[in-house]
Amino acid sequence: MPGETFRKRLRDLFEAVFLVAFFAILFVYVYRPNWEIDVFWHIRTGDWIVANRALPHTDIFSATDPTRPWTPFQWLYEVLVYEVEARLGFTAIRALHAALFMASFALLYGAFRRLRLGRAGAMLLLVLTLALSEDRLRVRPEAFNFLFGALVLPVLLRTGDAARRAGGWTLAGVALVAMAWANVHAGGALLLPISFGAVMAGRAVARLAAPEDAAARDAFRASILLFAAATFPLLPMPGFLVGAATALTMLEESAILIPEWHPPAAYFMPELAGRLSAHHVLCGAVPYLVLALVTIAIAWGVVRHGWRGFARTRDPALLAVALAYAVLGAKSARFIYLDTAALAALAVAWRADVAAWLVPLPRRVAAIVVGVALVGISWESSVLRQRKGLDKALAKIDVDIEPGAFPERASDAISAMGLKGRIFHLASWGGYLIWRHFPDCTVFADGRGNFSAAEREAMVAAHKPWERHETIERAWESFPFEILVMPPPVFPLLDWDRSRWVLVWRDEVAEVYLRRAPDGEENLRRALAWWQVLGVDSSGGADAFQDELLRVLGVEKLERPDVRQRLDIAAQKAFSGDPGMELEGAFDGAIILFDAGRWIEAERHLRRVLKAVPRHSTAALYLAWSQYLRRETDAARETLRAHFLDPARGSIKDRGPLKWAGERILALLLARVGTQAEPPRDLGPRR
């Protein structure tokens, strides 16, 4: 007896240590600078609802068609986040979502422990949920989906006598969750009728398998009541039906552009998910493995026992829930975390076998090792890869918005200038621009995906930097706008038609241009007046202003400590006395000066490089590019001919071969300066 008491205390201590470590890790995951694009437009929607005491039914944020139907189906969430931000600031919104996720995982662990699969089984299910949901832990209404899902999971997984009863408190609790969920996230609330519908279907199968069984009859009746409690309260909620219909309609055009709506196999596609990692393999493979496991378990049971015998042996309701969740997880990356609930339902159906299998200590240790591996995979993705390590993650934990993720300084400038109108922009910035500038400005697109096929094509085309000059013009002709906000360089050759566009802001994250058109004259006047106050001469008109602005921005860039340090290092190399170091220093200095708009000074360093080595394609490209930007088109043409169109150069070793981007710049330059000949496909030997 004393030995058993000691072992129980040891298990309790281990569980406590596990939970402390798990929730510490979870806190690092969920309380981070916001990088989610949707919360911003949710806040502004809540602002509109509070001000107008109604739900909008047209797209109030759209720069292309403000009459387009749109009804928010997360109105209560939107009012909540607006009120929190208005009273407590954005930090409180981050804290709210972190608390929701922490509470959800605490409820999930309680639910897993009540399944009587043992501590090791519950821990494994919990860490698997974390590993599969790491992409979903964002500042968005899905935090409530986690919470409500965790609240109803114990009801879904009821077995035995509990499944036969649908007490008043249980029905009332499910109905209250349904009402709250329908207003917080109507799309997420659809999981309720799906889940309880699966339970009801399973109970119906059990009833048909044993029509004389009173327990099966009572369980079926209870499932009908639960389905009604989970479904009927949804229907009268404001915005539920029309909002869900609007969302489904929008998905027809936008789903292809939203990674979370792709099937889990998209995790294996680098063009969609980025560089392949262990986390990608886990999230891409597990949904199909779980679906296969559930399907095989059901098929094997039916073949072995017949459907009636199998329905008497295993609870069909649990199998129906497992199958429904496994199908959802395999259908969309958004739902892969539901695979844990599918596995939990499957484990409860075979509870005695699973619990017995986990009794031996080596197997429990193996389950814990698998759990540690899952945490490691998730940690590598969330902390090491995304946030460059724990030290950097903790250093930014009090920052509200992920640095560089959104055009913060550009938006500050837009507000300070008082710019108004329609904005064409990087798609992922739409919600942020709504938050910062609505109602003075409207946007081309945002995370809602409320756009037409033609708008989608224009948006996608404008995100291709090498064709951006032409595609932006085509977009403006189809969907006129006054303000352009895109990542630099908006125009890849750093050159634009000044009769159509005026640069009014540039930083490392975004550039802002104004369209020169009658509708944009007031914006241009305000921008020039603002810069005049800051000391940038705009008395010579828009063309002269842009030259002066570029000069000022170049000076400011060279005065930045990090740029000055890089320039000093380049200078030390350039005058080191070592020929190799001097070549490297001269080239590095030239690129820094080029980026700051000091093209004449950059040209001197580039000529030094080209004088020192027989062939340096990158230096030659920057030399021609500098000449072009200084409007010395003939000189740029001759440089390109001498260094790229002379067949004799193909046999000379290239000390600075062009990379992919350089080759694209070269093609654009050749076309722009009027050189008809194409550059040779083989640009010479590579280093």
Buried (B, 14 or more C-beta within 10 A) or exposed (E): EEEEEEEEEEBEEBBEEBBEEBBEBBBBBBBBBBBBBBBBBBBBBBBBBEEEEEBBBEBBBBBBBBEBBBBBBBBBBBBBBBBBBEEEEBBBBBBBBBBBBBBBBBBBBEBBBEBEBBBBBBBBBBBBBBBBBBBBBBBBBBBBBBBBBBBBBBBBBBBEEBBBEBEEEBBEBBBEBBBBBBBBBBBBBBBBBBBBBBBBBBBBBBBBBBEEBEEBBBBBBBBBBBBBBBBEBBEEBBBBBBBBBBBEBBBEBBBEBBBBBBBBBBBBBEEEBEEEBBBBEBBBBBBBEBBEBBBEBBEEBBEEBEBBEBBBEBBBBBBBBBBBBBBBBBBBBBBBBBBBBBBBBBBBBBBEEBBEBBEEEEEBEBBBEBBEBBBBBBBBBBBBBBBEEEEEBEEBBEEBBBEEBBBBBBBEBBEBBBBBBBBBBBBBBBBBBBBBBBEEBBBBBBBBBBBEEEBBBBBEBBBEBBBBBEBBEBBBEEBBBBBBBBBBBBBBBBBBEEEBBBBBBBBEBBBBBBBBBEEBEBBBBBBBEBBEEEEBBBEEEBEEBBEBBBBBBBEEBBEEEEBEEBBEBBBEBBEEEEEEBBBBBBBBBBBBBBBBBBBEBBBEBBBBBBEBBEBBBBBBBBBBBBBBBEEBEEBBBBBBBBBBBEEEBEEEEBBBBBEEEBBBBBEBBBEBBEBEEEBEEEBBEEE
